[in-house]
Amino acid sequence: MKCFNCGKDIPGDAKACKFCEAPVEDPPTDEEMELAAGILESMDPELQSVIRAAAKNSATAEEFMARMMVGDCPTCGSDDVGDCGEDPEIEHPCLGRCYECGQLWCLDCGEMLDQSAVECPHEAICAACELEEACETLPGDCVTILQWQAGREG
């Protein structure tokens, strides 16, 4: 049997991979693989290229997800990054962290954060917004948040 996360051979009765410590999960079914292939084929060729490059350059499924969902560090360009969802001090999956330079940033709006941040200041703007419950605007596209960011830069 192979670990779905890292691809290494593991015993058939393993509950976790001894190499990457990922829990052992059933591999995708043929139907799930066909569905994923169909979705990939329907995407713009440039996006397909980005996804394929991320998959090729990732040793594990977790690393692939970090490449796709977090991206490279906006400060130093490192790809040794992850989200803070499992960080016991932060526990916020919408904050990115660079393990090389230590930079924290908001994955929703791109705001650079200091090391003591546990949430992005844009969240207070969203909480104060009259549209909070019905708002479908992504923080990076919100006029109010963009104006707040421009004021901080100016």
N, C-alpha and C positions, 0 to 999 in steps of 0.2 A: 504494500500500500504506500502511496505517496502523500505527503503533507500538501494540502491545497494551498497553504500560505507560502512555503519556501520550496516545495517541489522535491524535497529529499525523501529517501526511503525510510519508512517507520514501520514498526510492528503493527500487525492487523488489529491487535487488541488495545493499542495505545489510546489514551484519553487526551493526551497533549503531545505535541511534537517535542522530541528531546533536543532538537537543534534550535528552533525558534520560539518554543514554548506556546505556540498557538494551539487553541483547542482543536481537536480533530473533528472535522465536519464532513458530511457527505459531499462528494464532488457534485458539480452541477449535472443535472439530467441532460440527455440529448435534446429534449425539448427546450430547456433553458439555454443551452448553447446555441441552438438554432435561432431562438428569439434574440439573443445577444448579437449574433452574427448579422441578423436582419437589421437590427437597430444601427449597428456600426456601418453597414453598407448604405443605409439611408442618409448618413451624415455627410456633411460637406467634406470633400477630400482633404482639405487643409486640417480640419479637426480630426479626421481619421489618422492623419500623419502624426499629429501631436499625441494622440492616444497610443498609437503603436510605438512611438519613440519612448513614451513613459513606461509602457509595459516592457519593452526591450531593455531599458536601463534600470529596471527595478528587480531586485533579488527576491522580494516577497510581495504578497498581496497588500500588506500594510504599507510597504514603501511605495507601491503603485498608487494607493489611495492618497498618501501624503503628497505625492507629485501632482495628482489631479486636483485634490481639494485644497491643498495649502499652497503649492507652488514653491518656487525658489525664494530665498530670503530677499526681501526688498532692500536690505542694507548691504549685505556682503555677497549676495548671489549664490550662496551655498544651497545645495539640495538636501542637506542634512537637517530636515525640518519636520515638524509634526504639529498637530493641534493640541490644545491644552485640555481636552475633554477628560483625560485620565490623570491629569496633574492634580495631586491631592491638595495643593495650595490654591489652585485656580478653578479646576473642574468646569471649564468653559470651552466647548468644542468650536466656538466661532473665533477663538483667539489662536493665532499661529505663533510658534516659537522656533527660532533658529538655534540648533544645538551647537553650532560653531561659534557665533558671535553673541548669542544670548538675546537678540532682538525679539521683542513681542510686537505683534500687530494684529489689527482687527481683520478677520477674513471677510467680513461683510462690507466694510467701507474703505479698508486700506489704511486706516489711521495708525501711525506708529505710536506705540505705548511704552511707558517706562516699566522697569522691572517690577514695580510694586502693583501694577494694574491687575485687577481681577475681572474687569469688564471695560468695554469701550465707552467713552463719554457719549457717543451717539445714542446709546441705549436710553439715556435720560431724555434726549430729544424725542425719541420715539414714544417714551412713556408719557411725555407731556403733550404729544400731538393729539388733536381731536379725532384723527382718523385711526388711532392706534389699533382698535379692534378690526376695522374693515380695511386697513391699509394693505395693499398688495405690492407696494413699491419697495424694491430692494434698497437697502441703505446706501449703496454706492450710486444709486440713481435718484435719490430723494433730493429735491431742490433745497429743502431746509438744511439737511445735513451737508450738502455741497457748499451752501453759503456759510455754514458754521466752519467748515474746514478752510474755506478761502479766507475767512476772517482771521483764523489762527495763523495762516501762512503769511498774511499781509502785514 
